């Protein structure tokens, strides 16, 4: 047997599940208040979380990360 696809993909994740939840909640709260985030805003929020955890020199998220 090999590695399950879900386990393989989980190893490639840049944000921890808790961090993903923070980004999703931020997007939903912003939209609920009448200010839906653009892809750029969403990317910036996720990148800010990565920077806080890993420092300025972290590998950037992929170009299509938000998609």
Secondary structure as the mmCIF struct_conf table of DSSP 4:
data_model
#
loop_
_struct_conf.conf_type_id
_struct_conf.id
_struct_conf.beg_label_comp_id
_struct_conf.beg_label_asym_id
_struct_conf.beg_label_seq_id
_struct_conf.end_label_comp_id
_struct_conf.end_label_asym_id
_struct_conf.end_label_seq_id
HELX_RH_AL_P HELX_RH_AL_P1 UNK A 5 UNK A 10
TURN_TY1_P TURN_TY1_P1 UNK A 11 UNK A 12
BEND BEND1 UNK A 14 UNK A 15
HELX_RH_AL_P HELX_RH_AL_P2 UNK A 17 UNK A 32
TURN_TY1_P TURN_TY1_P2 UNK A 33 UNK A 34
HELX_LH_PP_P HELX_LH_PP_P1 UNK A 36 UNK A 38
HELX_RH_AL_P HELX_RH_AL_P3 UNK A 39 UNK A 54
TURN_TY1_P TURN_TY1_P3 UNK A 56 UNK A 57
BEND BEND2 UNK A 58 UNK A 58
HELX_LH_PP_P HELX_LH_PP_P2 UNK A 59 UNK A 62
TURN_TY1_P TURN_TY1_P4 UNK A 63 UNK A 66
#
